[in-house]
Amino acid sequence: MELDIAAQMNFDYTETQQLVANSAKEFAEQYIRPHVMEWDESQTFPIEVFKKAGELGFMGVLVPETYGGSGLGYHEYIAILDEISKVDPSIGLSVAAHNSLCTNHILTFGNEEQKQRWLPKLATAEWIGAWGLTEHNTGSDAGGMSTTAVKDRDEWVINGAKNFITHGKSGDVAVVIVRTGEKGDSHGMTAFVVEKGTPGFSSGKKEDKLGMRASETAELVFSDCRIPDANRLGEVGDGFIQSMKILDGGRISIGALSLGVAKGAYDAALKYSKERVQFGKPISEFQGISFKLADMATDIEASELLLHKAAFEKNAGRKMTKLSAMCKMFASEACVRIANEAVQIHGGYGYTKDFPVEKFYRDSKLCTIGEGTTEIQKVVISRHLLK
């Protein structure tokens, strides 16, 4: 038994994981870093960068090679999101949403014809994916949604709107969960795939956000939008249950995004603390600063371990709802603390756009909100503890 445990307790990256991480790091340095502040200021969603990411296999990480994907697991996925988010969290967020939500929903719950139809386009980023659960009046209470789909012979007619949707304007295809039964009934919602250009399907207001500004967030609007029954994912009434399962994996991705934010902010703070001289010595030599760095580094280590434990369980096909909520909650709250302290270590300079910690600080907050707030994660965790 001891030998089995020892074999499992290897925290080194495999050769594949190291290659994937290095590839993501090179991609971020070459294609993202030179444009970070330009995209942030102009709120540009750089589609060409995601096409490049698709060429490198970063947009179909979990998709089997038979559908044009990379066929990798969650450890590699964490490595990719970590490296990209260290440079620009908003690009990491879009990579996460495309992979974990839209693409993974079709991969997990689509039939063979649906997988063949959409996955090759998504996995290569020929098409950008969106995923719609949230509405104006239903954030955490997704079950109370108002957008409906009504059956009309072999078609469904969708009416309503989704908001806070990543790639709501630029997405080529969206997986949307809408009401097909009674409001509040967990078996009263169904998932559908809607392609851009479908009559009655359009995008609405694009959000003007505090952070993550290069990741597009907009409304999806449905006005008598007709789609064939062939676009339905799974059984009628299974949409909400499917969504909760998709969010389990999605929470690992937001945890990985948070890890990248934390590392990016920490690296910048560590570098600055060694260069900034006050009272005749680098500020890193003062206990007040060195203790901040110690706390930040420990939070990063703990976040990474929790994430990879969740990834291990997910790869093994085990139920990991509690663990995914824990890793998302811890890593997201940690990245906000770390970004905050990184600004503090920089002093006045941290409050300017000349140093990267200002952007990490703005970007970090979304991590505690998206794909389930910290409070919702605590609901999920506590329910599992008290079962």
Buried (B, 14 or more C-beta within 10 A) or exposed (E): EEEEEEEEEEEEBEEEBEEBBEBBBEBBEEBBEEBBBEBBEEBBBBBEBBBBBBEBBBBBBBBBEEBBBBBBBBBBBBBBBBBBBBBBBBBBBBBBBBBBBBBBBBBBBBEEEBBEBBBBBBBBBEBBBBBBBBBEEBBEEBBEBBBBBEEEEEBBBBBBBBBBBBBBBBBBBBBBBBBBBEEEEBBBBBBBBBBBEBEBBBBBEBBEBEBBBBBBBBBBBBEEBBBEEEBBBBEBBBBBBBBBBBBBBBBBBBBBBBBBBBBBBBBBBBEBBEEBEEEEEBBBBBEEBEEBBEEBBEBBEBBBEBBBBBBBBBBEEEEBBBBBBBBBBBBBBBBBBBBBBBBBBBEEBBBEEEBBBBBBBBBBBBBBBBBBBBEBBBEBBEEBEEE
